[in-house]
Amino acid sequence: VGNKMAEGEKNCDVYPIIHRNSDKTCIVGAARHFIFLTFCCVLLLSAIPVSEGTGKVTGNVQRVNSNNGNSANPPADLYVLSEEEANKTGAYCLDGSPPAYYFRKGSGDGKNSWIVWLQGGGACVNLTDCYRRSFTHLGSTKGLGHTKTFSGILSADKDINTDFYTWNADNLVYCDGLFFAGDRRDVVKHNDKSLYFRGRRNLNALIDRLVQTGMGEADRIILGGNSAGAIATYWGADDVIGRLPTAVGVKIIPDSGMFINIPDKDGVYSFNDTYTEAEELHNAALSTNKECLNQYENWVCHFPENLVPFEPAPTFILNYLYDRVALKDVVKTTCRPDTCEGKDLTAVQNYRKALLKVAQTDLRKQDGAFLITCFEHGLHNNDPWTKYKVNNKSVRQAVGDWYFGRTTENVHVDMGTDLNPTCRQDLGNATDSEGIGD
């Protein structure tokens, strides 16, 4: 499904082009301007900013000529599936626009190595939320920037991303509203607008397209994502790997996706209700790990901590022990860990202890983890990736050592309760965070 070009579409080399659904042409030469987007997954961000240079308009795509980009880290180009391919696969964003991804081609010894990263950005748990979201870049591919400059684990800058800077890098646009997981056949009308809940079809169609246009020749692939994209990775890695050539080596790196099954500060398992409402709306109950579903009830397999032993490839968990967004969503507290008191403090420490238990009891021999006592969200971007350290080892070093087998000690965990000094300076006084359903 989704591997064939639509009839009438030009069979041109996809690198570096933008596929647009409006005219079924291959437009060469995407925008080359520097933009920066921090993928703080569950946060509902404003529209992606794009700086445009001089150029001419060809169809609905502007060809931009600019010399202002960072030559050490050139931007990735946007690719949107054609309308024909979306119709064939049933893959649509919330508003009915085709799914999309950003891609930057690898080079040298990285030309057959790929990173596929699932974008985050919260979730919509009811019709009103999804309706509002459908007008934003988290529910539509209309109006997306033609380019995006990657950071951290996706960066092409050797100084930032020492081990993976030459790899092909893909960022799959998250526009379905629930972890690339929905699979609802019917189209839902709300305020006279059609809404589509097709996240798993989007993921499948995009993976198929990547396999068709180069990833099918890959020797190795990292599959990961941040926040909502990390949950999508925990849930959907088995489906993704099932669509890849059997010979390719895959490893999994979910970042900040541990929204776990513990009570909130009032002793109520309130996050379960959020999950249940969203899964029913999106028809996502069966979109999680199949091996887990074969052994447990559906709801058990929707919590990432229960999926780690079932993941179909070696897995390296990136997570804050005081994840700012998970603490708000799961235990219903927003206080800084070093200022919390009473039941807020107890709830915060319960979250930390639950994550430590995952590292102690659920990781397999081939797995690894980097769990740090910071009050933040997302470890894959430049500063956390290079600067935050546990036992004097950075995230970048820990991931690289695990991936390439440079050490057998691959679980890096802050065991104390104090905030880690390498991230304390970035904490500031902010406690505001938007949650997964905000």
Secondary structure, DSSP 4 states (H G I P E B T S, - for coil): ---SPPTT------TTEEE-TTT--EEE-------B----TTS-PPPPP----EEEEETTEEEEE-S-S-TTSPPEEEEE--HHHHHHHT---TTSPPPEEEEE---GGGTTEEEEEE-------SHHHHHHHTTSTTT--TT--SEEB--GGG---TTT-TTTTTSEEEEE---SSSTT-----SPEEETTEEE---HHHHHHHHHHHHHHTTGGG-SEEEEEEETHHHHHHHHHHHHHHHTS-TTSEEEEEEES--------TTS--HHHHHHHHHHHHHT-TT-S-HHHHTTS-GGGGGSHHHHGGG-SS-BEEEEETT-HHHHHHHS---S-TTT--HHHHHHHHHHHHHHHHHHHHT--TT-EEEEE--S-S-SSSHHHHHH-EETTEEHHHHHHHHHTT--S--EEE--SSSPPHHHHTTTTT------TT-
